């Protein structure tokens, strides 16, 4: 089982980035999938999730700016991030499951996002 995240980088405040997560070794289409992030010196926090049926959930801090989506045919999870703020700077992780982590969840390796002028 593997989750491979990509798409991180450095962007100015107000800019956009699109993160992708490619899954292998799991029956992707049946799983709720999510994004978490961890900033330096802070706890890892929930960002967004999407169920197998397409229902979405967002942290208040990103609601209205971030959009999570999935492509079951390509086993790909996407996080479109618009109007980025410096406080969005973190390492972003894709994972199986939603906003309540459990021991059986699978985590990707993380991709770094830096929002700075």
N, C-alpha and C positions, 0 to 999 in steps of 0.2 A: 504494500500500500504506500503510495507516494503522492504528496501534494507539492507542486512546484510553482511558487509565486514569482512574478516578474512585473516590471513596469515602474518600479520606484525610481526616484531621481530627485533633482533639485529644481524647485520652481519658485517664482516670486509670489508674494501674497496676491490673492485674487486670481491666480492661475489655476490650471486644471491638470490632472494626471489620471490615467486609467491603469488600474492594477488588474492583472490576470492571474488566475490560478488554474493549472492544468492537473487533473486528477488521473491517476492510474491505479489499477489493482483494486478498485472498489466499484460497487454498483451505484454509480454517481446519481443516476436519475431518481433513486428512491430516498436519497439522503437530504436532510436539512444541512445547509452549508453556511458558513459564516466567516466574517473578518473580525479580527481583534487587532489591537495595536499596543505598543509599549514604548513610552517615551523614557529618556534617560532619568533614572532615579524615581520612576513611578511604577505603579502596579500595571500589569497587563489589563486592558479594558476592552469591553465589547464595543464593536463599531456597528455591525449590521449582520443580518442573517436573512436567508431565504429558504422556504420550505420546498419540498418536492413539487408542491402544487403552485408555487410561485408567490405565496404570501410573504411579505417582507416585514422586517422589524429594524428599527434604527435607534441608536443612541440619540438622546436629545441634542447632544453637541454637534451632530452631523446631519440631523434631519433637515431636509430641504436643500442640502448641498451635495450629499452623496447619494448615489443610486447603485444598488446591488442588483445583479442580474445573473442569469445562468443560461448555458447552452448545453442541454443534455446530450445532444448528438456528438458534440466535441468534448464532452466532459470538462467544460470550462466554466469557471466562476469569475465574474468581473465586478470590479468596484470602480465606478466613475466618480471622481472627486472634483467638484467644481468650487469656485470661490474659496480656495484654500487659504488657511490662516496659519500663522507661525505655530500656534498651539496644536496644529495637526501633525507637526513633525514627530515622527516615531518610526519604529520598525513595525510593519504591517504583516500580519500572519493570516493565512487562510486556514480553515479548520473544518472538520466535519462537526455537525451538531450546531445548536443555536446559542442563545445567550447564557445558558447555564452549563458551563464546562463539566464534563464527566470523565472519569478515568479512561474510558474507551475511546475518547475522541482522538482523531489523527490530526496532527499539526504540520503545516508546511514550514519551510526554513526561514521565511521572513524576507521582506524587501523593504529597504529604507526609503523613507520619504522625508525630504527636508524642504521646509517652506521658509525662505529667507530672501530679503532684499539685498 
